[in-house]
Amino acid sequence: MSNSSNLNSVGKISKNFSTKQTTIRLESKMMERLTKLCAKEGLSREVLFEALFEHYLEDKEAWTAILEQAKQKAEFRQAIANHKRAKTMMEKFG
C-alpha cells in the first residue's frame, strides 16, 4: 500500500475517531509495573487498556474472573477510604 493511500485510509478513519482524557488512580506498584511494560513495548497505557478491555470483553470466562477481582479490589479500597474518613472525623471532632 502506498503512503498516499495509507494517509487517505487514516484520514477516513480519523473523522469518526475521538478520545476523551481521563485521570485514573492505580496502586503505586501496579503503576510502576505498567509503566515499565508500556515503555518496553513502546505503548501508551491508554492503548494497552483499550486493547485489554476489547480482548477480554470477548472472553466471557476471563471477563467474569476480571470482574470478580475488580469487585474485590473495589471493596478493599472502599474499606480503606471508610477507615481514613472515620479516623479524620475522630481527629477533628474527638
Beta strands, then each sheet from edge to edge (+ up, - down):
end
